[in-house]
């Protein structure tokens, strides 16, 4: 489906590189089909040496003859990048943006191009274990939607949605979610140290406990509440700990954090429309 296609990455930061690495690892494309544009010489040399792709410091050179264009840039530079690319993208080319908070309409307006996909990955995508939610404009063809699924699938799991507000929901739940998880992991490790474990031992216990718990939910398909009940004996240690978590309002705090991130994503989207 991606044979003979040319793909251009505008920006080759951590997320762009993760996508390139996944595409090559899954043999979706060959290195000579990929070009990345980046203003930093050291970064271009690294991408060439590690991945064998073509690089340039010229965005126009990157998009020339490109069938698929990945916008892996900071949202605040869209106006500058968009002005340089407007009218230079092939009419039937597909543009995929991973810029946080930038709406489909804003991307289309900036580039003067109708075939746009807005995607929201999260940081585990850097090791190809991410979760990406995306939406396409009506102008994106069925073939291009399938190509999008393959490319974003190189970052981990991917999910296509039909309402753009779901992207803001993904930003709150999946995009910001790793930050919340890292805080919980840190707190659990600190608790282990407070009890008397060495920090390396506490970290090993916590990381494996969390990884194993997630794997168990996925493997069994059971609701987390069912698995929680199985490990909670009457009058036992888990029951005592869960009582303290519920008393402190852990559920409500996590929900409030996710909704705060969701609302902020909506605010950023409105700002991008101005």
Secondary structure as GFF3:
##gff-version 3
##sequence-region A 1 274
A	DSSP	beta_strand	7	10	.	.	.	ID=ss1
A	DSSP	alpha_helix	14	25	.	.	.	ID=ss2
A	DSSP	three_ten_helix	31	33	.	.	.	ID=ss3
A	DSSP	beta_strand	34	37	.	.	.	ID=ss4
A	DSSP	alpha_helix	41	51	.	.	.	ID=ss5
A	DSSP	beta_strand	54	56	.	.	.	ID=ss6
A	DSSP	alpha_helix	59	63	.	.	.	ID=ss7
A	DSSP	beta_strand	68	71	.	.	.	ID=ss8
A	DSSP	three_ten_helix	75	77	.	.	.	ID=ss9
A	DSSP	alpha_helix	78	85	.	.	.	ID=ss10
A	DSSP	beta_strand	94	97	.	.	.	ID=ss11
A	DSSP	alpha_helix	104	111	.	.	.	ID=ss12
A	DSSP	beta_strand	116	120	.	.	.	ID=ss13
A	DSSP	three_ten_helix	123	127	.	.	.	ID=ss14
A	DSSP	beta_strand	130	136	.	.	.	ID=ss15
A	DSSP	alpha_helix	142	153	.	.	.	ID=ss16
A	DSSP	beta_strand	156	160	.	.	.	ID=ss17
A	DSSP	alpha_helix	165	170	.	.	.	ID=ss18
A	DSSP	pi_helix	171	175	.	.	.	ID=ss19
A	DSSP	alpha_helix	177	195	.	.	.	ID=ss20
A	DSSP	alpha_helix	199	220	.	.	.	ID=ss21
A	DSSP	alpha_helix	224	231	.	.	.	ID=ss22
A	DSSP	alpha_helix	237	247	.	.	.	ID=ss23
A	DSSP	alpha_helix	250	273	.	.	.	ID=ss24
###
